[in-house]
């Protein structure tokens, strides 16, 4: 059973999930050309789009079922976690089949693995809620996983639309290289 103290959270997260799914459909419409292409990179874009949608649907489904009085959150969380694991398995098999699991796609594979961890934890917590309907700790963990699904879905959608990415290690390396070039140019300009 969902504690009354967390009811407003699920009400808000259901609204947020609906809005994010709508925005994702807009993003997919904008990038439809990339998604429809037959080239190798198009499958990666399809996996990103489906990953974002899976994360948002998970959050939406859990949130809406949590609002129904009674013991509905456990079975709903179990069902969408199992569905999410099926999606991740299919996505990984798709990338392997198309030979797209390589160092350049490591980032995408890590996102899929983050989804696996999220869905496995959700599955375990859902079983706990089903077995012990009064277990508010498991319900709270499922609520946190709804937030994790939002974060994963937003990150996937950002990559889908080609949003800029600033990675700390890449920026540090660029700064070091820039500094080295400046030092090399200064050394070349000094008279012998």
Backbone as a printed PyTorch tensor [residue, N CA C, xyz], in Angstrom:
tensor([[[  0.8370,  -1.1780,   0.0000],
         [  0.0000,   0.0000,   0.0000],
         [  0.8860,   1.2480,   0.0000]],

        [[  0.4630,   2.2580,  -0.7250],
         [  1.2250,   3.4960,  -0.8140],
         [  0.8620,   4.3970,   0.3710]],

        [[  1.8710,   4.8030,   1.1510],
         [  1.5890,   5.6880,   2.2810],
         [  1.0270,   7.0370,   1.7990]],

        [[  0.1360,   7.6040,   2.5930],
         [ -0.4780,   8.8890,   2.2400],
         [  0.5770,   9.9830,   2.0810]],

        [[  1.6680,   9.8860,   2.8250],
         [  2.7070,  10.9160,   2.7850],
         [  3.4110,  11.0020,   1.4320]],

        [[  3.3330,   9.9670,   0.6140],
         [  4.0220,   9.9680,  -0.6740],
         [  3.0390,  10.0950,  -1.8430]],

        [[  1.7480,  10.2160,  -1.5180],
         [  0.7040,  10.3360,  -2.5390],
         [  0.9600,  11.5210,  -3.4610]],

        [[  1.2880,  12.6820,  -2.8980],
         [  1.5250,  13.8780,  -3.7190],
         [  2.7240,  13.7060,  -4.6480]],

        [[  3.7290,  12.9740,  -4.1830],
         [  4.8840,  12.7130,  -5.0460],
         [  4.4370,  11.9770,  -6.3110]],

        [[  3.6490,  10.9260,  -6.1430],
         [  3.2060,  10.1500,  -7.3030],
         [  2.2560,  10.9530,  -8.1800]],

        [[  1.4680,  11.8220,  -7.5830],
         [  0.5940,  12.6940,  -8.3590],
         [  1.4320,  13.6150,  -9.2510]],

        [[  2.4390,  14.2280,  -8.6610],
         [  3.3130,  15.1160,  -9.4300],
         [  4.1330,  14.3470, -10.4650]],

        [[  4.6600,  13.1910, -10.0880],
         [  5.5060,  12.4530, -11.0290],
         [  4.6920,  11.8930, -12.1890]],

        [[  3.4240,  11.5620, -11.9600],
         [  2.5660,  11.1390, -13.0660],
         [  2.3880,  12.2660, -14.0720]],

        [[  2.1990,  13.4770, -13.5710],
         [  2.0580,  14.6470, -14.4440],
         [  3.3480,  14.9240, -15.2030]],

        [[  4.4610,  14.8520, -14.4910],
         [  5.7650,  15.0910, -15.1230],
         [  6.0350,  14.0470, -16.2040]],

        [[  5.7440,  12.7910, -15.9000],
         [  5.9870,  11.7190, -16.8780],
         [  5.1600,  11.9360, -18.1350]],

        [[  3.8990,  12.3250, -17.9570],
         [  3.0610,  12.5950, -19.1260],
         [  3.6250,  13.7170, -19.9820]],

        [[  4.0680,  14.7780, -19.3210],
         [  4.6410,  15.9110, -20.0530],
         [  5.9300,  15.5060, -20.7730]],

        [[  6.7750,  14.7420, -20.0950],
         [  8.0400,  14.3270, -20.7110],
         [  7.8130,  13.3860, -21.8880]],

        [[  6.8190,  12.5220, -21.7950],
         [  6.5080,  11.6480, -22.9260],
         [  6.0470,  12.4840, -24.1110]],

        [[  5.2350,  13.4990, -23.8660],
         [  4.8190,  14.3940, -24.9460],
         [  5.9960,  15.0950, -25.5870]],

        [[  6.9140,  15.5950, -24.7570],
         [  8.1080,  16.2550, -25.2940],
         [  8.9990,  15.2720, -26.0470]],

        [[  9.0510,  14.0290, -25.5740],
         [  9.8360,  13.0120, -26.2720],
         [  9.2570,  12.7620, -27.6590]],

        [[  7.9350,  12.7400, -27.7730],
         [  7.3210,  12.5570, -29.0970],
         [  7.6990,  13.7080, -30.0260]],

        [[  7.7540,  14.9160, -29.4910],
         [  8.1970,  16.0600, -30.2990],
         [  9.6510,  15.8600, -30.7290]],

        [[ 10.5120,  15.4400, -29.7920],
         [ 11.9280,  15.2080, -30.1170],
         [ 12.0730,  14.1150, -31.1670]],

        [[ 11.2770,  13.0730, -31.0580],
         [ 11.3320,  11.9970, -32.0520],
         [ 10.8770,  12.5160, -33.4030]],

        [[  9.8700,  13.3690, -33.4180],
         [  9.4100,  13.9590, -34.6830],
         [ 10.5070,  14.7920, -35.3260]],

        [[ 11.2260,  15.5510, -34.5020],
         [ 12.3000,  16.4070, -35.0130],
         [ 13.4470,  15.5670, -35.5760]],

        [[ 13.7260,  14.4370, -34.9440],
         [ 14.8410,  13.5910, -35.3800],
         [ 14.3710,  12.3930, -36.1980]],

        [[ 13.1600,  12.4550, -36.7320],
         [ 12.5880,  11.3120, -37.4590],
         [ 13.4720,  10.8850, -38.6290]],

        [[ 14.1200,  11.8190, -39.2750],
         [ 15.0000,  11.4750, -40.4040],
         [ 16.1270,  10.5560, -39.9710]],

        [[ 16.7530,  10.8790, -38.8490],
         [ 17.8400,  10.0340, -38.3390],
         [ 17.3330,   8.6630, -37.9180]],

        [[ 16.1390,   8.6110, -37.3630],
         [ 15.5950,   7.3450, -36.8840],
         [ 15.1840,   6.4260, -38.0340]],

        [[ 14.8120,   7.0130, -39.1720],
         [ 14.3350,   6.2250, -40.3040],
         [ 15.4570,   5.7440, -41.2130]],

        [[ 16.6370,   6.3030, -41.0740],
         [ 17.7450,   5.9230, -41.9520],
         [ 18.1090,   4.4580, -41.7660]],

        [[ 18.6860,   3.8940, -42.8110],
         [ 19.0870,   2.4860, -42.7650],
         [ 20.5280,   2.3260, -42.2970]],

        [[ 21.2470,   3.4140, -42.1330],
         [ 22.6610,   3.3200, -41.7590],
         [ 22.8390,   2.8130, -40.3400]],

        [[ 24.0600,   2.4390, -40.0380],
         [ 24.3740,   1.8160, -38.7460],
         [ 24.0260,   2.7200, -37.5660]],

        [[ 24.2820,   4.0060, -37.6430],
         [ 24.0270,   4.9170, -36.5350],
         [ 22.5570,   5.1000, -36.2210]],

        [[ 21.6970,   4.8110, -37.1950],
         [ 20.2620,   4.9880, -36.9820],
         [ 19.7470,   4.0420, -35.9010]],

        [[ 20.2900,   2.8340, -35.8380],
         [ 19.8400,   1.8900, -34.8190],
         [ 20.1700,   2.4160, -33.4260]],

        [[ 21.3060,   3.0550, -33.2980],
         [ 21.6860,   3.6460, -32.0150],
         [ 20.6860,   4.7320, -31.6180]],

        [[ 20.2510,   5.5390, -32.5790],
         [ 19.2530,   6.5750, -32.2920],
         [ 17.9180,   5.9460, -31.9090]],

        [[ 17.5560,   4.8460, -32.5660],
         [ 16.3120,   4.1680, -32.2230],
         [ 16.3830,   3.6080, -30.7990]],

        [[ 17.5340,   3.0510, -30.4340],
         [ 17.7080,   2.5170, -29.0800],
         [ 17.6340,   3.6530, -28.0590]],

        [[ 18.2180,   4.8010, -28.3640],
         [ 18.1430,   5.9510, -27.4570],
         [ 16.6960,   6.3960, -27.2730]],

        [[ 15.9590,   6.5020, -28.3840],
         [ 14.5590,   6.9280, -28.3110],
         [ 13.7300,   5.9270, -27.5130]],

        [[ 13.9060,   4.6590, -27.8010],
         [ 13.1450,   3.6300, -27.0920],
         [ 13.5490,   3.5580, -25.6200]],

        [[ 14.8210,   3.7950, -25.3280],
         [ 15.2860,   3.8060, -23.9370],
         [ 14.6380,   4.9280, -23.1420]],

        [[ 14.5750,   6.1040, -23.7430],
         [ 13.9280,   7.2370, -23.0750],
         [ 12.4510,   6.9490, -22.8590]],

        [[ 11.7960,   6.4270, -23.8920],
         [ 10.3700,   6.1280, -23.7740],
         [ 10.1220,   5.0560, -22.7190]],

        [[ 10.9490,   4.0290, -22.6760],
         [ 10.8040,   2.9640, -21.6780],
         [ 10.9380,   3.5220, -20.2650]],

        [[ 11.9240,   4.3820, -20.0530],
         [ 12.1180,   4.9710, -18.7220],
         [ 10.9220,   5.8370, -18.3330]],

        [[ 10.4210,   6.6490, -19.2670],
         [  9.2920,   7.5210, -18.9580],
         [  7.9970,   6.7220, -18.7430]],

        [[  7.7800,   5.6840, -19.5530],
         [  6.5870,   4.8570, -19.3760],
         [  6.6330,   4.1430, -18.0270]],

        [[  7.8240,   3.7060, -17.6350],
         [  7.9730,   3.0690, -16.3320],
         [  7.5220,   4.0380, -15.2390]],

        [[  8.0570,   5.2580, -15.2810],
         [  7.7180,   6.2570, -14.2610],
         [  6.2250,   6.5840, -14.2860]],

        [[  5.6590,   6.7250, -15.4800],
         [  4.2410,   7.0510, -15.6060],
         [  3.3680,   5.9230, -15.0570]],

        [[  3.6690,   4.7040, -15.4570],
         [  2.8530,   3.5610, -15.0350],
         [  2.8880,   3.3760, -13.5200]],

        [[  4.0880,   3.3880, -12.9550],
         [  4.2040,   3.2160, -11.5020],
         [  3.4660,   4.3380, -10.7810]],

        [[  3.6390,   5.5630, -11.2480],
         [  3.0040,   6.7060, -10.5820],
         [  1.4880,   6.6220, -10.6470]],

        [[  0.9460,   6.2840, -11.7960],
         [ -0.5050,   6.2240, -11.9260],
         [ -1.1000,   5.0870, -11.0990]],

        [[ -0.4510,   3.9330, -11.1140],
         [ -0.9700,   2.8230, -10.3160],
         [ -0.8230,   3.0880,  -8.8200]],

        [[  0.1630,   3.8690,  -8.4370],
         [  0.3330,   4.2150,  -7.0270],
         [ -0.8210,   5.0850,  -6.5310]],

        [[ -1.4750,   5.7830,  -7.4450],
         [ -2.5760,   6.6690,  -7.0630],
         [ -3.8990,   5.9180,  -6.8780]],

        [[ -3.9750,   4.6860,  -7.3790],
         [ -5.1950,   3.8900,  -7.2210],
         [ -5.2150,   3.3130,  -5.8110]],

        [[ -6.2920,   3.5420,  -5.0810],
         [ -6.3590,   2.9830,  -3.7230],
         [ -6.2460,   1.4540,  -3.7410]],

        [[ -5.5610,   0.9420,  -2.7630],
         [ -5.3950,  -0.5020,  -2.6610],
         [ -3.9450,  -0.9030,  -2.8720]],

        [[ -3.7480,  -2.1270,  -3.2370],
         [ -2.4010,  -2.6880,  -3.3680],
         [ -2.0300,  -2.8620,  -4.8400]],

        [[ -1.8930,  -1.7670,  -5.5700],
         [ -1.6630,  -1.8330,  -7.0110],
         [ -0.2250,  -1.5370,  -7.4150]],

        [[  0.5360,  -0.8490,  -6.5700],
         [  1.8740,  -0.4170,  -6.9760],
         [  2.8250,  -1.6000,  -7.1510]],

        [[  2.7000,  -2.6230,  -6.3300],
         [  3.5980,  -3.7810,  -6.4350],
         [  3.4790,  -4.4940,  -7.7690]],

        [[  2.2730,  -4.9400,  -8.1430],
         [  2.1300,  -5.6080,  -9.4440],
         [  2.4930,  -4.7080, -10.6280]],

        [[  2.1300,  -3.4250, -10.5460],
         [  2.4560,  -2.5090, -11.6470],
         [  3.9640,  -2.3410, -11.7720]],

        [[  4.6520,  -2.1270, -10.6540],
         [  6.1100,  -1.9680, -10.6770],
         [  6.7810,  -3.2440, -11.1780]],

        [[  6.2470,  -4.3930, -10.7840],
         [  6.7860,  -5.6780, -11.2410],
         [  6.6250,  -5.8150, -12.7570]],

        [[  5.4490,  -5.4960, -13.2640],
         [  5.1810,  -5.6480, -14.7000],
         [  6.0590,  -4.7280, -15.5490]],

        [[  6.1590,  -3.4510, -15.1630],
         [  6.9550,  -2.5410, -15.9980],
         [  8.4510,  -2.7920, -15.8360]],

        [[  8.8730,  -3.2840, -14.6820],
         [ 10.2890,  -3.6460, -14.5170],
         [ 10.6270,  -4.8360, -15.4160]],

        [[  9.7460,  -5.8290, -15.4430],
         [  9.9740,  -6.9860, -16.3130],
         [  9.9650,  -6.5550, -17.7800]],

        [[  9.0250,  -5.7040, -18.1500],
         [  8.9870,  -5.1840, -19.5220],
         [ 10.2340,  -4.3900, -19.8610]],

        [[ 10.7180,  -3.6210, -18.9160],
         [ 11.9480,  -2.8510, -19.1290],
         [ 13.1450,  -3.7550, -19.3340]],

        [[ 13.2150,  -4.8430, -18.5730],
         [ 14.3240,  -5.7900, -18.7450],
         [ 14.2580,  -6.4680, -20.1130]],

        [[ 13.0640,  -6.7500, -20.5830],
         [ 12.9070,  -7.3200, -21.9300],
         [ 13.3980,  -6.3080, -22.9640]],

        [[ 13.0260,  -5.0250, -22.8010],
         [ 13.4920,  -3.9990, -23.7280],
         [ 15.0170,  -3.9170, -23.7570]],

        [[ 15.6360,  -3.8620, -22.5970],
         [ 17.0960,  -3.7220, -22.5360],
         [ 17.7650,  -4.9190, -23.1990]],

        [[ 17.2450,  -6.1080, -22.9400],
         [ 17.8010,  -7.3100, -23.5670],
         [ 17.6940,  -7.2060, -25.0820]],

        [[ 16.5330,  -6.8090, -25.5780],
         [ 16.3390,  -6.6640, -27.0220],
         [ 17.2580,  -5.5860, -27.6000]],

        [[ 17.4030,  -4.4780, -26.8830],
         [ 18.2630,  -3.3920, -27.3670],
         [ 19.7210,  -3.8360, -27.4430]],

        [[ 20.1970,  -4.5170, -26.3990],
         [ 21.5810,  -5.0020, -26.4120],
         [ 21.7900,  -6.0240, -27.5250]],

        [[ 20.8340,  -6.9260, -27.7030],
         [ 20.9430,  -7.9100, -28.7910],
         [ 20.9390,  -7.2210, -30.1520]],

        [[ 20.1490,  -6.1780, -30.2820],
         [ 20.1060,  -5.4190, -31.5330],
         [ 21.4540,  -4.7710, -31.8250]],

        [[ 22.0540,  -4.1610, -30.8080],
         [ 23.3600,  -3.5230, -31.0020],
         [ 24.4390,  -4.5660, -31.3020]],

        [[ 24.3800,  -5.7120, -30.6340],
         [ 25.3570,  -6.7740, -30.8800],
         [ 25.1840,  -7.3200, -32.3000]],

        [[ 23.9290,  -7.5570, -32.6880],
         [ 23.6480,  -8.0930, -34.0230],
         [ 24.1610,  -7.1470, -35.1100]],

        [[ 24.0240,  -5.8740, -34.9010],
         [ 24.4800,  -4.8840, -35.8870],
         [ 25.9400,  -4.4850, -35.6690]],

        [[ 26.5970,  -5.2000, -34.7540],
         [ 28.0160,  -4.9700, -34.4480],
         [ 28.2840,  -3.5090, -34.0610]],

        [[ 27.3900,  -2.9950, -33.2350],
         [ 27.5400,  -1.6020, -32.8020],
         [ 28.0110,  -1.4810, -31.3700]],

        [[ 28.3570,  -2.5880, -30.7440],
         [ 28.9280,  -2.5170, -29.4020],
         [ 30.4360,  -2.4090, -29.5770]],

        [[ 30.9300,  -1.1910, -29.4600],
         [ 32.3510,  -0.8870, -29.6200],
         [ 32.6640,   0.3000, -28.7080]],

        [[ 33.9120,   0.6800, -28.6140],
         [ 34.2540,   1.7630, -27.6700],
         [ 33.4210,   3.0340, -27.8570]],

        [[ 33.0460,   3.3790, -29.0650],
         [ 32.2560,   4.5820, -29.3030],
         [ 30.8380,   4.4930, -28.7580]],

        [[ 30.3430,   3.2800, -28.5910],
         [ 28.9850,   3.1020, -28.0750],
         [ 28.9770,   2.6820, -26.6050]],

        [[ 30.1190,   2.6970, -25.9830],
         [ 30.2200,   2.3090, -24.5810],
         [ 29.2750,   3.1360, -23.7100]],

        [[ 29.1780,   4.4120, -24.0170],
         [ 28.2900,   5.3140, -23.2900],
         [ 26.8410,   4.8100, -23.3620]],

        [[ 26.4230,   4.3970, -24.5450],
         [ 25.0610,   3.8970, -24.7250],
         [ 24.8490,   2.5800, -23.9910]],

        [[ 25.8440,   1.7200, -24.0240],
         [ 25.7520,   0.4490, -23.3070],
         [ 25.6680,   0.7040, -21.8060]],

        [[ 26.4120,   1.6900, -21.3040],
         [ 26.3530,   2.0160, -19.8760],
         [ 24.9600,   2.5040, -19.4760]],

        [[ 24.3240,   3.2750, -20.3500],
         [ 22.9600,   3.7120, -20.0650],
         [ 22.0220,   2.5180, -20.0060]],

        [[ 22.1950,   1.5750, -20.9180],
         [ 21.3590,   0.3740, -20.8950],
         [ 21.6010,  -0.4270, -19.6230]],

        [[ 22.8570,  -0.4900, -19.1970],
         [ 23.1560,  -1.2020, -17.9500],
         [ 22.5720,  -0.4740, -16.7410]],

        [[ 22.5460,   0.8530, -16.7850],
         [ 21.9030,   1.6200, -15.7060],
         [ 20.4100,   1.2970, -15.6500]],

        [[ 19.8070,   1.1390, -16.8260],
         [ 18.4030,   0.7350, -16.8610],
         [ 18.2270,  -0.6590, -16.2770]],

        [[ 19.1500,  -1.5740, -16.5850],
         [ 19.0750,  -2.9340, -16.0360],
         [ 19.0980,  -2.8770, -14.5130]],

        [[ 20.0490,  -2.1460, -13.9600],
         [ 20.1540,  -2.0420, -12.5050],
         [ 18.8640,  -1.4450, -11.9290]],

        [[ 18.3680,  -0.3980, -12.5450],
         [ 17.1370,   0.2470, -12.0840],
         [ 15.9720,  -0.7430, -12.0940]],

        [[ 15.8250,  -1.4690, -13.2000],
         [ 14.6980,  -2.3970, -13.3210],
         [ 14.8380,  -3.6050, -12.3960]],

        [[ 16.0540,  -4.0780, -12.1820],
         [ 16.2500,  -5.2110, -11.2630],
         [ 15.9090,  -4.7920,  -9.8350]],

        [[ 16.3900,  -3.6230,  -9.4250],
         [ 16.0650,  -3.1380,  -8.0730],
         [ 14.5550,  -2.9300,  -7.9550]],

        [[ 13.9490,  -2.3740,  -8.9940],
         [ 12.4990,  -2.1580,  -8.9710],
         [ 11.7620,  -3.4890,  -8.8810]],

        [[ 12.2200,  -4.4710,  -9.6050],
         [ 11.6070,  -5.8010,  -9.5690],
         [ 11.6670,  -6.3840,  -8.1550]],

        [[ 12.8160,  -6.2830,  -7.5330],
         [ 12.9920,  -6.8000,  -6.1670],
         [ 12.0740,  -6.0570,  -5.1930]],

        [[ 12.0200,  -4.7340,  -5.3130],
         [ 11.1720,  -3.9480,  -4.4050],
         [  9.6980,  -4.2320,  -4.6610]],

        [[  9.3320,  -4.4630,  -5.9090],
         [  7.9390,  -4.7910,  -6.2270],
         [  7.5380,  -6.1170,  -5.5880]],

        [[  8.4320,  -7.0890,  -5.6370],
         [  8.1560,  -8.3800,  -4.9920],
         [  7.9950,  -8.1810,  -3.4840]],

        [[  8.8250,  -7.3150,  -2.9050],
         [  8.7080,  -7.0220,  -1.4670],
         [  7.3520,  -6.4000,  -1.1430]],

        [[  6.9030,  -5.4650,  -1.9940],
         [  5.6150,  -4.8140,  -1.7600],
         [  4.4740,  -5.8130,  -1.9110]],

        [[  4.5730,  -6.6930,  -2.8810],
         [  3.5270,  -7.7070,  -3.0780],
         [  3.4880,  -8.6550,  -1.8770]],

        [[  4.6550,  -9.0830,  -1.4150],
         [  4.7250, -10.0260,  -0.2930],
         [  4.3280,  -9.3650,   1.0330]],

        [[  4.6990,  -8.0910,   1.1870],
         [  4.4120,  -7.3650,   2.4310],
         [  3.8140,  -6.0000,   2.0700]],

        [[  2.5110,  -5.9380,   1.8240],
         [  1.8800,  -4.6960,   1.3610],
         [  2.1230,  -3.4780,   2.2600]],

        [[  2.4320,  -3.6670,   3.4860],
         [  2.6780,  -2.5490,   4.3940],
         [  4.1190,  -2.0760,   4.4140]],

        [[  4.9670,  -2.6140,   3.5590],
         [  6.3930,  -2.2680,   3.5310],
         [  6.5930,  -0.9070,   2.8680]],

        [[  6.5630,   0.1440,   3.6720],
         [  6.6980,   1.4970,   3.1200],
         [  8.1110,   1.7660,   2.6160]],

        [[  9.0960,   1.0540,   3.1550],
         [ 10.4680,   1.2390,   2.6710],
         [ 10.6020,   0.8360,   1.2160]],

        [[  9.9680,  -0.2610,   0.8350],
         [ 10.0120,  -0.7080,  -0.5580],
         [  9.2830,   0.2810,  -1.4640]],

        [[  8.1630,   0.8250,  -0.9770],
         [  7.4250,   1.8190,  -1.7670],
         [  8.2790,   3.0750,  -1.9450]],

        [[  8.9540,   3.4920,  -0.8930],
         [  9.8330,   4.6680,  -1.0010],
         [ 10.9710,   4.4110,  -1.9770]],

        [[ 11.5150,   3.2050,  -1.9770],
         [ 12.5760,   2.8680,  -2.9320],
         [ 12.0360,   2.9170,  -4.3540]],

        [[ 10.8340,   2.4240,  -4.5540],
         [ 10.2190,   2.4950,  -5.8850],
         [ 10.0330,   3.9500,  -6.2950]],

        [[  9.6740,   4.8150,  -5.3540],
         [  9.5360,   6.2430,  -5.6560],
         [ 10.8750,   6.8350,  -6.1000]],

        [[ 11.9460,   6.4540,  -5.4380],
         [ 13.2830,   6.9320,  -5.8370],
         [ 13.6200,   6.4170,  -7.2370]],

        [[ 13.2310,   5.2000,  -7.5280],
         [ 13.4940,   4.6350,  -8.8580],
         [ 12.7010,   5.3610,  -9.9430]],

        [[ 11.5500,   5.8990,  -9.6010],
         [ 10.8030,   6.7310, -10.5430],
         [ 11.6510,   7.9510, -10.9110]],

        [[ 12.2880,   8.5450,  -9.9240],
         [ 13.1690,   9.6900, -10.1860],
         [ 14.3450,   9.2600, -11.0560]],

        [[ 14.9280,   8.1050, -10.7660],
         [ 16.0440,   7.5930, -11.5700],
         [ 15.5930,   7.3980, -13.0160]],

        [[ 14.3950,   6.8750, -13.2110],
         [ 13.8720,   6.7040, -14.5790],
         [ 13.7380,   8.0500, -15.2800]],

        [[ 13.2870,   9.0740, -14.5490],
         [ 13.2180,  10.4130, -15.1440],
         [ 14.6030,  10.8670, -15.6050]],

        [[ 15.5870,  10.7110, -14.7480],
         [ 16.9360,  11.1760, -15.0790],
         [ 17.5070,  10.4240, -16.2760]],

        [[ 17.3250,   9.1170, -16.3080],
         [ 17.8110,   8.3270, -17.4370],
         [ 17.0700,   8.7240, -18.7160]],

        [[ 15.7680,   8.8520, -18.6210],
         [ 14.9790,   9.2260, -19.7990],
         [ 15.3490,  10.5970, -20.3340]],

        [[ 15.5600,  11.5460, -19.4540],
         [ 15.9420,  12.8930, -19.8850],
         [ 17.3120,  12.8680, -20.5540]],

        [[ 18.2490,  12.1450, -19.9750],
         [ 19.5910,  12.0520, -20.5690],
         [ 19.5320,  11.3950, -21.9510]],

        [[ 18.7460,  10.3490, -22.0930],
         [ 18.6020,   9.6660, -23.3910],
         [ 17.9620,  10.5960, -24.4030]],

        [[ 16.9310,  11.3310, -23.9890],
         [ 16.2560,  12.2510, -24.9040],
         [ 17.2050,  13.3700, -25.3370]],

        [[ 18.0330,  13.8510, -24.4120],
         [ 19.0000,  14.8970, -24.7290],
         [ 19.9750,  14.4040, -25.7980]],

        [[ 20.4480,  13.1870, -25.6460],
         [ 21.3520,  12.6150, -26.6470],
         [ 20.6360,  12.3850, -27.9650]],

        [[ 19.3760,  12.0060, -27.8950],
         [ 18.5930,  11.7450, -29.0970],
         [ 18.5050,  12.9860, -29.9760]],

        [[ 18.2960,  14.1480, -29.3540],
         [ 18.1740,  15.3710, -30.1410],
         [ 19.5300,  15.9790, -30.4790]],

        [[ 20.5940,  15.3360, -30.0200],
         [ 21.9330,  15.8320, -30.3330],
         [ 22.3690,  16.9850, -29.4670]],

        [[ 21.8520,  17.0300, -28.2510],
         [ 22.2370,  18.0850, -27.3200],
         [ 23.7250,  18.0170, -27.0070]],

        [[ 24.3330,  19.1710, -26.7540],
         [ 25.7740,  19.1710, -26.4840],
         [ 26.1170,  18.4030, -25.2150]],

        [[ 27.2640,  17.7930, -25.2410],
         [ 27.7050,  17.0230, -24.0970],
         [ 29.0500,  17.5610, -23.6370]],

        [[ 29.1410,  17.8610, -22.3780],
         [ 30.3940,  18.3410, -21.8090],
         [ 30.8500,  17.2910, -20.8140]],

        [[ 31.9610,  16.6540, -21.1470],
         [ 32.4910,  15.5790, -20.3140],
         [ 33.7610,  16.0960, -19.6520]],

        [[ 33.8610,  15.9190, -18.3450],
         [ 34.9730,  16.4640, -17.5710],
         [ 36.3210,  15.9910, -18.1080]],

        [[ 36.4740,  14.7070, -18.3430],
         [ 37.7790,  14.2020, -18.8030],
         [ 38.1530,  14.7880, -20.1580]],

        [[ 37.1670,  14.9140, -21.0570],
         [ 37.4420,  15.4910, -22.3760],
         [ 37.8630,  16.9510, -22.2480]],

        [[ 37.2110,  17.6920, -21.3770],
         [ 37.5320,  19.1070, -21.1910],
         [ 38.9110,  19.2910, -20.5570]],

        [[ 39.2540,  18.4480, -19.5900],
         [ 40.5830,  18.5220, -18.9670],
         [ 41.6610,  18.2220, -19.9970]],

        [[ 41.4440,  17.1880, -20.8130],
         [ 42.4340,  16.8330, -21.8470],
         [ 42.5840,  17.9660, -22.8660]],

        [[ 41.4780,  18.5920, -23.2520],
         [ 41.5420,  19.7110, -24.1950],
         [ 42.3100,  20.8850, -23.5910]],

        [[ 42.0990,  21.1330, -22.3110],
         [ 42.8060,  22.2110, -21.6250],
         [ 44.3020,  21.9240, -21.5740]],

        [[ 44.6780,  20.6870, -21.2610],
         [ 46.0910,  20.2990, -21.2030],
         [ 46.7270,  20.4500, -22.5740]],

        [[ 46.0390,  19.9570, -23.6150],
         [ 46.5790,  20.0750, -24.9890],
         [ 46.7400,  21.5290, -25.3910]],

        [[ 45.7560,  22.3580, -25.0630],
         [ 45.8210,  23.7730, -25.3850],
         [ 47.0020,  24.4370, -24.6810]],

        [[ 47.2010,  24.0880, -23.4330],
         [ 48.3140,  24.6290, -22.6670],
         [ 49.6480,  24.1790, -23.2690]],

        [[ 49.7310,  22.9140, -23.6760],
         [ 50.9600,  22.3960, -24.2890],
         [ 51.2520,  23.1030, -25.6060]],

        [[ 50.2130,  23.3330, -26.4240],
         [ 50.4020,  24.0320, -27.7000],
         [ 50.8900,  25.4550, -27.4550]],

        [[ 50.3120,  26.1220, -26.4490],
         [ 50.7330,  27.4870, -26.1260],
         [ 52.1910,  27.5080, -25.6990]],

        [[ 52.5850,  26.5140, -24.8900],
         [ 53.9760,  26.4330, -24.4350],
         [ 54.9020,  26.1410, -25.6050]],

        [[ 54.4810,  25.2480, -26.5050],
         [ 55.2960,  24.9250, -27.6840],
         [ 55.4300,  26.1300, -28.6060]],

        [[ 54.3570,  26.8950, -28.8030],
         [ 54.4010,  28.0870, -29.6490],
         [ 55.2940,  29.1700, -29.0350]],

        [[ 55.2410,  29.3070, -27.7160],
         [ 56.0920,  30.2940, -27.0340],
         [ 57.5630,  29.9120, -27.1920]],

        [[ 57.8530,  28.6210, -27.0960],
         [ 59.2390,  28.1400, -27.2430],
         [ 59.7270,  28.3700, -28.6690]],

        [[ 58.8520,  28.2140, -29.6720],
         [ 59.2300,  28.4050, -31.0710],
         [ 59.4920,  29.8870, -31.3780]],

        [[ 58.8140,  30.7860, -30.6630],
         [ 58.9330,  32.2160, -30.9360],
         [ 60.1580,  32.8550, -30.2660]],

        [[ 60.7220,  32.2040, -29.2360],
         [ 61.8640,  32.7920, -28.5430],
         [ 63.1020,  32.7320, -29.4390]],

        [[ 63.8780,  33.8210, -29.4490],
         [ 65.0890,  33.8260, -30.2860],
         [ 66.1350,  32.8620, -29.7010]],

        [[ 66.9410,  32.2430, -30.5660],
         [ 67.9350,  31.2740, -30.0960],
         [ 69.0800,  31.9090, -29.3610]]])
